[in-house]
Structure formats: C-alpha cells, structure tokens
Amino acid sequence: MFDRSGHTTHDRDDFPPFIPHEDVEELKDLDGSQEEILFQDGKPVTHSLGANKATRWALGCLLVFVPSFLRSRFIVGLLQVFVPSFLRSGPIEPKKLHPTAWLDGMRGISALCVVIYHSSLLWFNWDLHSGYVPGSMQILKLPIIRLFISGPPHVAIFFVVSGYAISYKALKLAHQGRFAEVGSTLASSFFRRHPRLFMPAALVTFASALMTQMGWYDLQGLPGVAIPTREPPHSGSLREQMVHFVWTEILNTDPIGQEHPRSGVPRAVENPYDANQWTLPIEFNTSMVVFMFLAAFSRVKNRVRMAFAFVLTVYFEYFWSYWALFLFLAGMLICDVHFEIDNMRTQSAKTLMSEEVAVLPIWARVPQGIFSRIFNKIASSRILGRITSISLFILGLYWLSAPELNYITHMGAVTLVLAVDHAIYLQIIFTNPVSQYLGKISYSLYLIHGPLLWTLGSVLGRRCIAFTGGETNETYVLGIAMAAFLWWPVAIWISDLTYRGVDSKCVQFSRWAYEKLLRKEV
C-alpha cells in the first residue's frame, strides 16, 4: 500500500462523482436566518434578536485580521458572509424534515466517502483499493469497511437516489390521481434540469480555469501514488485559457449529443478541468429518460406502470449494459413501490375498521392478492419486518463492497436504498444533523473537492510528509493525517460558501426563470 518507489501510471478512469437531485419540496430559505450585526466600541454587537455564540465567536476570529480603522458595520456584515452556515444563528424551532430527508443524508455520507476515495488516490497507490486477501493485515480492504474509502460503489448509490428523488413528486401526484398536476410538474422538471446541473458546475469550472492559468495546480505530487498530478490544459494566455474553457463547457453541456454509458465502453467526452464531472451529462440524459417514462405512463394503472419499469430495468442492465439507466429507473421503481405500499396500508386500515371483517386474522384483512397478503404478513410482524430490512441493508452493503464494479454493485445499491426506504429506524442514520448538513453541501463538495485536492491537498501532502519524514509507513501515514487535518476544514468551508453563493442561487434562478416565462392559464 505504501510502495513509493516511483510514479505509477494508470489509465483507470473510474472517478466517481457526487450526484445532486431535484428538491422534492418547495425551495426554502437556503441561507438560514441572517441577523444584522451592529458595531459599537470596536466590538461587534448583536441585534436585539441576537446571533448565537458560535456566530459571535466566528466573527470575532475574523475581526482579529481586520485593522481597527476598517471595523465598520459594512465590513462586519461582509465578514459574516464567510461564516459557515453551521456556525450561523438559525431559527429557534428546528426545521421539520420532509419525508425524503433520508435521501439527503445518504448522499451526504456518500459524498464524504467519495472525497476520501479521491484523496486516497492523491496520497496512496491503487493497491489500497484492491480486494481483500486472506491473511492481509489491511483492515480497510474488508467487506463493508472498504466502502469508507471506495468511490465507484457510491456512483451506483447516487444514481438510485437521483432516480428516486426526481420522480418523487410526479409519482405522488399520479397515485393521488392528480394527472394535470403531473404534467405541470414534469414540465417544470424538464425546464430546470439542465441549468440545475450545469450552471453551478460551469461557475466552479471557471474558477478552476483561472487556477490553471495562475499555476496553482501542483506539478510534482507524491511518488508512487495512484494519481500524483492532475493539471488541466494550461494555455499561454488568459484569453486562450478562457476560449478553451468556453469550448469545454459547450461540449460538456450538450443536451442532445451526450452518450448513454455502457459497461466496458470508454467515455467519449471528458472534462479536462475536473474529471469528476463526467457524470453530469449522464445524469442529465438519464433524467430525461425518467421524465419521458413518467410522461408516458403516469396515467397507466399503478401496478402496470411498475411492471413496465421492472422490465425496462432488466432490459437495460442485462441486455444492453446501460447501467446508469438501470440505476435511475430502479430508483424510480422503488419510489413507485413506496407509494403503492402506502396505498395498501391505507386500504388495509380501512378494511380493519369494517365490521364485516372484524373477526378475520390480520393477514386476511387486505385486498385478495398474493403480493398484498405477503406484504401484510410481514408488516404485521415487527420482528420479522426488522429482520428482513436489516438483512437487506447488510446484504446491500456487502454487494456494494465487491472489488470490481459490475452488476453486483448495482444490485447492492438498489437493495440498500430499498431497505432504508421501508425502515424508519434505519433512516435515523441519514436524518441526523451531521448527515443532513453533509447532504446540503454535498453537490458543492462534489464540485470543489477535485480542484482543491490537486492544488492545496497535493502541496499539503508533500510538505507534511517532509515535516514528519516518509521513510517508514508510520511516519508517512502521520504526514498524510496532518495534511488531511489541515485540508478538510478548508474543503468544508469552501463547500459551504459555494453552496450558499453558487448552488442555492442557481436553483433559485432556474425556478425564478421558469415561473417568469410561464404563460397564464386561461
């Protein structure tokens, strides 16, 4: 794992992404409450409502670097922009989580693991990600545990989560029989999907192009690691760099000519400024397929629609190896099953209240169908239900741990999401404040972590190892631990700024633009 005898070159291209998904609720105040900060006697004083202690502490730290003659109300307000959202004063009452909040937490934790994976490529060699060999002392290679440093399995999770999330509102309306609103929802999703995905990425890529021109990317790297350097093409002048950036964005944001990825087929388009963004065109294409499927089948009977979706997922995965389509449609199918089971529970509850069946056992008080009876039998037993969901959860994690990315990995992602969707006690893992915060900044973290790793992360790695000495595995790991300790707070802080200043603003803009361009109904 720590063989650093020389640089190793690999043509491996599996750089997993982080995938955003459409909000399933109306856009709320993404920035939290912003208390006005006044200035008095050279010290910041809070408004009568007051900022919390963390906000005052953070502002106090920032004011240390501001000369006293510049400490005005404007400067203090400007500095507040740089205070991370988790240190800002927030509403007294905690926000109520929406029904799919666990999806946000799941993608937040997965985003964290993806960044750990990419940092391991910068600081260690490929051997760290090979399969477990009996007798090996590398605990990180064990099944399930290796997911903490793996990237490709999380691609599958992201895609299933995205398929679930972008179809949630339309399927909910379809199950309620509100078909006219389904059409309006899909029209809005079609319109906003492209800017939602590509606008934040374009702005961050623009910053990466400027960093390239200024020579911020480290050209040396560490010897023997998987990917020592990853500098984008460097042009001779700023003008040439901007021209290159514009053409790169034109190619990567093409809404028509992008490919549907197939297993074993190399990708045709790469983003030279950030290899991690290869998933964005795939995300867009597969989203369009999901929207078209929902437009065609939203008025079809629920179980007929689910049957068609199941056949398509099998067809795309096993006959054509369209793995991304399989994962997105599987996420959509899980969402559809979720609402169908809710309908069955509602109908079962109504049946239980009927005097005509009051004497029947609980498993018989459901519509006469094999699936309904099996479901109610499991649902009526809390122990059996928990054993089933926990077993599926562990099985999903185990399948995701497969060393090679293949259909087993895809099935693991589907199984994992399916298990959590029907187990509220498992959703607690993803609905706690830390997971929810990671979910909030996850897309921004996905966008900025690549450029930040191969600039600041690379330099920190070299200098920290020079400080600790890299002659032994212990001193090398100590140096990397120091580099990570310094890099992670910067990454979280910049992700928070990018979320508030770029990502959330792009979401608001796309929603505003759509509403402004709508025709009024007659």
SVG drawing of the C-alpha trace seen along z (x, -y; Angstrom):
<svg xmlns="http://www.w3.org/2000/svg" viewBox="-70 -54 83 70">
<polyline fill="none" stroke="black" stroke-width="0.4" points="0.0,0.0 2.9,-2.3 5.2,-1.4 6.6,-4.8 9.5,-3.7 8.4,-5.7 5.5,-7.2 2.9,-4.8 0.7,-5.5 -2.7,-4.1 -5.4,-4.5 -8.1,-3.7 -11.0,-6.2 -13.4,-5.4 -13.5,-8.7 -16.9,-8.7 -19.0,-11.7 -21.4,-13.2 -24.8,-13.5 -27.4,-16.1 -31.1,-15.5 -34.1,-17.7 -35.7,-19.1 -39.0,-17.4 -40.3,-20.3 -40.6,-23.9 -37.3,-25.8 -36.9,-27.1 -34.6,-29.8 -31.3,-28.1 -29.1,-30.6 -30.8,-30.4 -31.7,-33.4 -29.3,-36.3 -29.1,-38.5 -28.0,-42.1 -24.6,-42.8 -24.0,-46.3 -20.7,-47.8 -20.1,-49.6 -16.9,-50.5 -14.7,-48.5 -16.7,-45.2 -19.5,-43.5 -22.8,-43.7 -25.8,-41.6 -29.2,-42.7 -31.9,-42.5 -32.8,-39.1 -29.1,-38.2 -26.8,-35.9 -25.7,-32.7 -22.4,-32.3 -20.9,-30.4 -21.6,-33.2 -20.1,-35.8 -17.1,-33.6 -16.5,-33.1 -16.9,-36.8 -14.6,-37.7 -11.9,-35.4 -12.4,-37.1 -12.2,-40.6 -8.8,-39.8 -7.4,-40.2 -9.2,-43.5 -7.5,-46.8 -9.5,-48.8 -10.0,-51.7 -11.7,-49.4 -14.1,-47.8 -17.3,-49.3 -20.8,-48.0 -20.3,-47.1 -17.1,-45.2 -18.6,-43.2 -21.6,-42.4 -19.2,-41.4 -17.2,-39.1 -20.4,-37.4 -20.7,-36.0 -17.6,-33.9 -19.0,-32.4 -20.1,-28.8 -23.8,-28.1 -23.4,-25.7 -21.9,-28.5 -24.7,-31.0 -27.6,-31.8 -30.6,-29.8 -34.3,-29.6 -35.3,-28.7 -37.6,-26.0 -35.9,-23.1 -36.9,-22.5 -39.4,-19.8 -37.8,-17.1 -39.6,-16.3 -40.4,-12.6 -37.4,-12.0 -34.9,-13.8 -33.0,-10.5 -32.1,-10.7 -30.2,-13.9 -28.3,-12.3 -27.5,-9.2 -26.0,-11.3 -24.2,-13.4 -22.5,-10.5 -21.7,-9.0 -20.2,-12.4 -17.9,-12.2 -16.8,-8.7 -16.2,-9.8 -13.9,-12.7 -12.0,-10.2 -11.6,-8.0 -10.3,-10.7 -7.9,-11.9 -6.6,-8.3 -5.7,-8.4 -3.7,-11.6 -1.9,-10.3 -1.7,-6.5 -1.4,-3.9 -4.0,-1.7 -3.3,1.3 -5.3,-0.3 -8.4,0.3 -7.8,3.9 -9.8,6.8 -9.2,8.3 -6.7,11.1 -6.9,13.7 -4.1,13.2 -3.7,9.5 -3.5,7.0 -5.2,4.2 -8.5,3.9 -9.7,1.2 -10.0,3.9 -12.6,5.9 -16.1,6.1 -18.4,3.2 -15.4,1.4 -13.8,0.8 -16.9,-1.3 -15.5,-4.2 -12.6,-4.5 -14.3,-3.4 -15.7,-5.6 -17.3,-3.5 -20.0,-1.9 -21.2,-5.3 -21.8,-6.2 -24.5,-3.5 -26.0,-4.8 -26.1,-8.3 -27.9,-7.3 -30.5,-5.2 -31.1,-8.1 -31.4,-10.6 -33.9,-8.3 -36.0,-8.2 -35.8,-11.9 -36.6,-13.3 -39.7,-11.0 -41.0,-11.5 -43.4,-14.4 -44.7,-13.2 -45.4,-9.7 -47.0,-11.1 -49.4,-13.1 -50.1,-10.1 -51.0,-7.9 -53.4,-10.6 -55.0,-10.8 -53.9,-14.4 -52.8,-13.9 -53.0,-17.5 -50.5,-18.4 -48.2,-15.6 -47.9,-17.3 -47.1,-20.6 -44.5,-19.0 -42.8,-17.2 -42.7,-20.4 -41.0,-22.2 -38.5,-19.4 -37.7,-19.3 -37.1,-23.0 -35.0,-23.3 -32.9,-20.1 -30.2,-21.4 -29.4,-24.7 -29.8,-22.9 -27.0,-20.5 -24.7,-22.6 -24.8,-26.2 -23.1,-25.6 -20.6,-23.3 -19.8,-25.9 -19.1,-28.6 -16.8,-26.3 -15.1,-25.1 -14.5,-28.8 -12.7,-29.2 -10.7,-26.0 -9.6,-27.5 -8.4,-30.7 -6.5,-28.5 -4.9,-26.7 -3.8,-29.9 -2.3,-31.1 -0.3,-27.9 -2.0,-26.8 -2.1,-23.1 0.8,-21.1 3.0,-19.6 5.2,-17.5 2.9,-15.3 4.0,-12.4 6.0,-9.4 4.2,-6.1 0.7,-7.3 -2.2,-6.5 -2.7,-10.0 0.2,-12.3 -0.9,-15.2 -3.9,-16.3 -3.3,-19.7 -5.8,-20.9 -4.5,-22.1 -2.5,-25.2 -2.8,-27.9 -0.3,-30.6 -2.5,-33.5 -5.7,-34.2 -7.6,-34.8 -6.6,-31.4 -7.5,-29.8 -11.0,-31.3 -11.5,-30.3 -10.6,-26.7 -12.9,-26.9 -15.8,-28.1 -15.4,-25.3 -15.1,-22.7 -18.4,-23.9 -20.1,-23.8 -19.0,-20.2 -19.9,-19.1 -23.3,-20.8 -24.5,-19.5 -28.1,-18.5 -28.6,-16.3 -25.4,-14.5 -24.3,-13.0 -23.9,-9.3 -25.6,-6.7 -22.8,-4.9 -22.4,-1.2 -20.3,1.2 -16.9,1.7 -17.3,-1.1 -14.9,-4.1 -16.5,-7.5 -16.4,-9.9 -16.4,-13.2 -14.2,-14.2 -14.0,-17.5 -10.3,-18.4 -10.8,-20.8 -12.3,-18.2 -12.5,-14.5 -15.2,-14.0 -17.7,-15.9 -18.0,-13.1 -21.3,-12.1 -23.2,-15.3 -24.1,-14.6 -25.1,-11.1 -27.2,-12.5 -28.9,-14.8 -29.6,-12.1 -30.9,-9.5 -33.1,-12.1 -34.7,-12.9 -35.4,-9.2 -37.1,-9.0 -39.2,-12.1 -40.3,-10.7 -41.2,-7.4 -43.3,-9.2 -45.0,-11.3 -45.9,-8.2 -47.0,-6.0 -48.3,-8.5 -52.0,-7.7 -51.4,-4.0 -52.6,-1.7 -50.0,-1.8 -49.0,1.9 -48.9,2.0 -46.5,-1.0 -44.3,0.7 -44.3,3.9 -43.1,1.9 -40.5,0.2 -39.2,3.5 -39.0,5.0 -37.1,1.9 -34.6,2.0 -33.8,5.7 -33.6,5.0 -31.2,2.1 -28.9,3.8 -28.7,7.4 -29.1,7.0 -27.5,3.6 -25.4,2.9 -26.9,-0.6 -26.0,-0.6 -26.9,-4.3 -30.4,-3.8 -30.8,-0.7 -30.0,-2.6 -32.1,-5.6 -35.2,-3.5 -34.6,-1.3 -34.7,-4.3 -37.9,-5.4 -39.4,-2.0 -38.5,-1.9 -40.3,-5.3 -43.4,-3.9 -43.4,-0.8 -43.2,-3.1 -46.4,-4.9 -48.1,-1.6 -47.3,-0.1 -48.7,-3.3 -51.9,-2.8 -52.1,0.8 -51.6,-0.2 -54.3,-2.8 -56.7,-0.4 -55.8,2.3 -56.5,-0.2 -59.9,-1.0 -60.7,2.7 -59.7,3.3 -62.3,0.7 -65.1,2.5 -67.4,4.6 -67.7,7.2 -64.2,8.4 -63.6,7.6 -63.2,11.3 -60.7,12.1 -57.0,12.5 -54.9,9.5 -53.2,11.2 -56.6,11.7 -57.8,8.2 -56.3,7.0 -57.3,7.0 -57.3,10.5 -53.9,10.7 -50.8,12.8 -48.5,9.7 -50.9,8.0 -51.1,11.0 -47.3,11.4 -46.8,7.7 -49.4,7.6 -48.0,10.8 -44.5,9.2 -45.8,5.8 -47.9,7.2 -44.9,8.7 -42.5,6.0 -39.7,8.5 -40.0,10.2 -40.1,6.8 -37.0,5.6 -35.1,8.8 -36.0,8.5 -35.0,4.8 -31.8,5.1 -30.8,8.3 -31.4,6.4 -29.4,3.4 -26.4,5.6 -26.7,7.5 -26.7,4.3 -23.6,3.1 -21.9,6.4 -22.7,6.4 -21.5,2.8 -18.2,4.0 -17.4,6.1 -13.8,5.2 -14.9,5.0 -17.6,2.6 -20.3,4.8 -24.0,5.7 -23.5,7.0 -22.5,3.5 -25.6,2.1 -27.8,4.6 -26.2,3.7 -27.1,0.0 -30.7,0.9 -31.0,3.2 -29.6,0.7 -32.0,-2.1 -34.9,0.3 -34.1,1.4 -33.7,-2.1 -36.9,-3.3 -39.0,-0.9 -37.2,-1.1 -37.7,-4.3 -35.3,-3.1 -32.5,-2.8 -33.3,-6.3 -32.1,-7.7 -28.5,-7.2 -29.3,-9.7 -31.6,-12.1 -29.3,-13.3 -28.0,-16.9 -24.5,-15.9 -25.8,-13.8 -28.3,-16.5 -25.6,-19.2 -23.4,-16.9 -26.4,-16.4 -26.9,-20.1 -23.4,-20.9 -22.8,-17.7 -23.1,-18.9 -20.9,-21.9 -18.4,-19.5 -18.5,-17.3 -17.8,-20.3 -14.9,-21.8 -13.1,-18.9 -11.2,-17.8 -9.5,-21.1 -8.9,-21.7 -7.3,-18.3 -4.8,-18.6 -3.8,-22.1 -3.9,-22.6 -4.2,-18.9 -1.1,-17.9 1.0,-20.7 -0.1,-19.9 0.7,-16.2 4.3,-16.9 5.1,-19.4 3.6,-17.4 5.5,-14.3 8.6,-16.4 8.0,-17.5 7.3,-14.0 9.6,-12.1 8.3,-9.4 10.9,-6.8 8.5,-4.4 4.8,-3.6 4.1,-5.1 5.7,-8.5 4.2,-8.6 0.7,-8.0 1.3,-10.6 2.2,-13.1 -0.9,-12.3 -3.0,-12.6 -1.6,-16.0 -2.4,-17.0 -5.9,-15.7 -6.4,-17.5 -5.5,-20.8 -7.3,-20.2 -10.7,-19.1 -11.8,-22.3 -10.9,-24.3 -12.9,-21.9 -16.0,-22.1 -15.7,-25.9 -15.4,-26.4 -18.2,-23.9 -20.4,-25.9 -19.6,-29.1 -20.2,-27.5 -23.5,-26.1 -24.7,-29.5 -23.2,-31.6 -23.5,-29.4 -25.5,-26.2 -28.6,-27.6 -28.6,-30.7 -28.6,-28.7 -31.5,-26.6 -33.4,-29.9 -32.5,-31.3 -33.8,-28.3 -37.0,-28.3 -37.5,-32.1 -36.8,-31.9 -39.3,-29.1 -42.0,-31.0 -41.4,-34.2 -41.6,-32.5 -44.8,-30.6 -48.0,-31.5 -51.0,-32.2 -53.7,-29.5 -57.0,-30.7"/>
</svg>
